[in-house]
Amino acid sequence: MRLLLLHSICLLVTFSVEAQLEGVQVQVVETENGFSVTEEIRVHEERPTAIELKALVFDGSEIIGISIFGVNELNYVTASDEDIIVLKVDLKDFKEDLLHIRYTVRIDQEAFYLPVFFTNWTANSSAKDFFNLQFEHPKDREYFIHFPTVNSNKTTSNDVSIINLELLALPSTLRMERINSESGTPNYIVMVDWGVAIVFLIVGYLIWHYRKKLIYG
Amino acid sequence: MNIQFAIFIGYFILIFLIGWLSLRLTKSDKDYWIAGGKLGWAIGGATMAATHTSAGTFIGTIGVIYTVGWSFGWVLIVIPLAYWFTAAILAPRFTKVKELTLPAFLQRRYNSKTARGIGAVIILIATVIYIQAQIVAGGLIANVVFGIDATTGMIVFTLILLAYTMVGGMLAVAYTDFLQLIIMIVGTLVSVPLALNHFNGLSDLLDKVEIIKPLTFDWAGFPTVLLITMSLAFFLGSVATPEKVVRLYAMRNMKSIRRAILLTIIVVTGINLLVFILGLASMALFPNLPTGDLAMPILAKSMLPTFIGTLMLAAVTSAMMSTVDSLLLVAGSALSEDIYQNLVNKKASHSKRLSVARIGILVVGILPLISVLAGFGEGELIQFIVVLFTAIMGAGFFTPVVGGILWKRATKQGAIAAMIGGVVATALWKAFGDPLIYPVVPGFAASILGFIIFSLLSKPPKEEYWKPYFEK
């Protein structure tokens, strides 16, 4: 108990709520107007009576048409500026455990950020599927996900392709790039990986070669 | 996941190989405990830096920065000061007579087996606390990388660690420290530009962090009084913890020690600065983590390419293992040399002492695991567990060690009073004292007072005990 007191002093000024986020699912569908995003936030049954939903603003990505609802649409107050969108939602009369946010992201370049709404609450677990993304786009388009760099599944049916990925935590954004046949798939990540492997081989050789001098001076 | 698993397995195979090769080179007690006392500055400095840079740095520091902001970073400024103190003040006299353990120094300097025994007991208690923090970190990494539950990860991590420490001794520890330091440096150097790549440079990252968590760049994130008093814990602990000072014995001469310490300062300071940037990146990319201690593992898994990300986690695991194996070794020597041979069986053979040491390593390694599984310290940030260990060690050992080589009048009564007073005062303040003042302050004060008062109240020591440390 005494140990936690010290811990709490540090946390108190930065966080004033207990862990209330149980998981987040995001479904993104590419449309003519941009990307239609539906974000489903699972919240704990015991929670504060208000929540702040925030999304970072990135150059080249614009968020429009925001609506928040459970079974019915919820009202919110905006406290946004040029760098961040902040929505304050009153949950006094909200009895459900799923909060939905719908919005559209318009982009004006091939490499873009897709902001994801996060909150002022803390997650209560790091289960491997805490965050789940389903990204749907026309089959004739290709996308590369720069962030997060976790393994993803891609399935194709009819005219659409769907990319699925899971993550242990809610990210504040997705960083993606629309690939065309001219640019090809970015391979800098693979190059960095190989570069590091080569550096280690060289370092390993140098250590072996100078081992006696290194050990005994 | 298969590639990650292969990288981790490959790394552990390499570590075991080093441990086995070191066993073949270990021919005496001196080899086992202090690597023969002839290490050069490169390996010596690497092992000091690697010991310092544990889970407390990669997971703990990032975790605290994630939770309270940059104000905690100021605590780290004392670390170069502490190493300067070690090189300039402590090492020249401390290493005049080489011992196998820190408690052995206490016995020689103060002519007291009791002082040696008490020192060993303090080491054993504090080590259990510290290893607990590292084991928790090991479980987090296992959870993030392999998707296994943290408890299983902690158990596996502990068993691997015990195996190679028991086998190889200090030679294994020193060589694996060097390997682990290389991995940590390369991993950190690569991670930072990759983290900044997701933003438009450092200033964009700072702007985003300030938007998400405004208190990050505010002193209100961490009480100033606590910041200053916690810095004292870091200073004392960086100078006088047994696993650090025993490395002074492992190096061949003062020239090697000075160069090794310079290397340590450069590496430790550099890594901490870079780690600070990773802490900020985690705040911007994952603002809703359940605990700040998850920031580093999740960054490594989701922001970095597979090989580098896994390597980075291997580096963090390395950092933990290099610290824990050093502590296990110190704990083993404390039990074998400072308690068993010193107080129980003076004529114990080499093989008997080694057996006792290995039993000590096993017990001290298993106890923290049991403690964690029993829920002790649950919810505590790793870094705060680390600082508690540092406070206990610093308050207990700084005064008798540094005082012993600077003050001829210091007696065994003063040393014993300093150790007991320092540790007890620290523990009592932690349990019942004002949380805004870090327990090391009353602990250190009690240690100094006890040291001076009891030394002056007792008979002056004979010259033969202090003279070796004061000769020019």
Interface residues (C-beta under 8 A of the other chain):
Chain A: R2 L3 L4 L5 L6 H7 I9 C10 L11 V13 T14 A19 L21 K54 L56 D59 D83 I84 F118 T119 W121 T122 A123 N124 S125 S126 K128 H146 F147 P148 T149 V150 N151 L167 L168 A169 L170 P171 S172 T173 R175 I189 V190 V192 D193 V196 A197 V199 F200 V203 I207 K213 L214 I215 Y216 G217
Chain B: M1 K38 L39 G40 W41 A42 I43 V64 T67 V68 G69 N143 V144 G147 Y175 F178 I182 V186 V190 L194 H198 N200 D207 K208 I211 I212 K213 L215 A220 G221 F222 P223 L226 R252 S256 A284 L285 F286 P287 N288 L289 P290 L294 I298 K301 S302 M303 L304 P305 T306 F307 I308 G309 L311 G377 G379 E380 L381 F384 K430 A431 F432 P435 L436
